[in-house]
């Protein structure tokens, strides 16, 4: 149903961590395994509903509130949190905290240092983690050897399982997987909570998990689509993911989404269509039906090593450094998401990231940029004097450009900023004994829209300039802007002959001597 040819669907680390953390906050999986599973299926159902509805009603823009910077911080924080959670299996700790924040986890780790760590488990975990990291390094250095990294986890599972079986290391404190239920998952429609207190809890958890899964899948789909030079339809992807999770919730599955590592292997293996997912599903089905008993002696340490190896790549420090260099506010959002996840929870990390991203948008909307324009020598082009130091101001004319739509949120600021430019110019003229400003040209080409508050601000600006005996001139208003100005009769107020197609035309009429000198 989706449009991506490369995305590989299945359980992923970030969504698994998120779902597991949120579910454990409500139900203890050890004491109440059935209720825990039922809540997981309920959350998966509502995750699917959320995703499908967003796609059906074309509301995909909502996930754009999670900026790239926020996702980088969130992924890094989630990676560290996931890796820390794996220390239970990696070190062989029996009694481990159920909390996910870094302080609780480290307290649990160091609290068990004298009597809870198992050296055989640590040896298995460290050895195979080194092997996995080495294969990843080889694959990174030589793209043709991508398959070495791809088969390394399976190879590690087979070798470690065989070693534990022949040495019976499980009798010496090495924790193993034990029995995995054989066969395909049974139907679970009847297990979903349709009423009671867990219905709303499942809805809340599902919406959060669904949004995160959607963000990850769309990002992965776009990445591989750009590499193969084709376009994906975000809304189709949402409907496809949603339908998949709705069906999954009815067949004992939890929230699945696009996996970057699986998609990368899929891409490198040369997949052409989404049929690769069908092949993958058939292999998983055959595994469940035929070979699950072979995993009985698989040590938990090897699973921890595989997960740690997988999440190491989620810490994208190069992107974080680039964000720091380019935009400090974006870096604050990145840090907010990162520290929110590792010191509080995944929910708080997401909330902080979205809040900072929204604050940035509001700041940009309420405080748009304005620029003072000057004439580039020997041309009729007018540009920002800060960006082009050689641009010269036109005597008796102040030219200001507004770089944003003018709405109720910023109309007063725009008016005050233009008047401040004028006051600064007048003070400079008095000091240097230059000719007074007679004309104020407002360049409106970047202004894509204006509302009634914006028009009212222009009217107040016109009155303030009339008191100073300065003529207001508008240059190059867009079609939406000029239409609203005419509807509000502002064009009659200012005069149609004071609206020009370009700054150059306005200067040519009101400062002809300056125009002749160009």
Secondary structure as GFF3:
##gff-version 3
##sequence-region A 1 518
A	DSSP	beta_strand	8	10	.	.	.	ID=ss1
A	DSSP	alpha_helix	13	24	.	.	.	ID=ss2
A	DSSP	alpha_helix	33	56	.	.	.	ID=ss3
A	DSSP	three_ten_helix	60	65	.	.	.	ID=ss4
A	DSSP	alpha_helix	68	85	.	.	.	ID=ss5
A	DSSP	alpha_helix	87	91	.	.	.	ID=ss6
A	DSSP	alpha_helix	102	111	.	.	.	ID=ss7
A	DSSP	alpha_helix	119	141	.	.	.	ID=ss8
A	DSSP	three_ten_helix	143	145	.	.	.	ID=ss9
A	DSSP	alpha_helix	146	167	.	.	.	ID=ss10
A	DSSP	three_ten_helix	169	172	.	.	.	ID=ss11
A	DSSP	three_ten_helix	189	191	.	.	.	ID=ss12
A	DSSP	alpha_helix	197	228	.	.	.	ID=ss13
A	DSSP	alpha_helix	234	249	.	.	.	ID=ss14
A	DSSP	beta_strand	257	259	.	.	.	ID=ss15
A	DSSP	alpha_helix	260	268	.	.	.	ID=ss16
A	DSSP	alpha_helix	275	286	.	.	.	ID=ss17
A	DSSP	pi_helix	287	291	.	.	.	ID=ss18
A	DSSP	three_ten_helix	292	295	.	.	.	ID=ss19
A	DSSP	alpha_helix	300	312	.	.	.	ID=ss20
A	DSSP	alpha_helix	317	326	.	.	.	ID=ss21
A	DSSP	alpha_helix	328	343	.	.	.	ID=ss22
A	DSSP	alpha_helix	346	366	.	.	.	ID=ss23
A	DSSP	beta_strand	370	375	.	.	.	ID=ss24
A	DSSP	beta_strand	382	384	.	.	.	ID=ss25
A	DSSP	beta_strand	397	402	.	.	.	ID=ss26
A	DSSP	alpha_helix	411	432	.	.	.	ID=ss27
A	DSSP	beta_strand	439	443	.	.	.	ID=ss28
A	DSSP	alpha_helix	452	467	.	.	.	ID=ss29
A	DSSP	beta_strand	471	475	.	.	.	ID=ss30
A	DSSP	alpha_helix	479	487	.	.	.	ID=ss31
A	DSSP	alpha_helix	490	494	.	.	.	ID=ss32
A	DSSP	three_ten_helix	496	498	.	.	.	ID=ss33
A	DSSP	beta_strand	499	500	.	.	.	ID=ss34
A	DSSP	alpha_helix	503	510	.	.	.	ID=ss35
A	DSSP	alpha_helix	512	516	.	.	.	ID=ss36
###
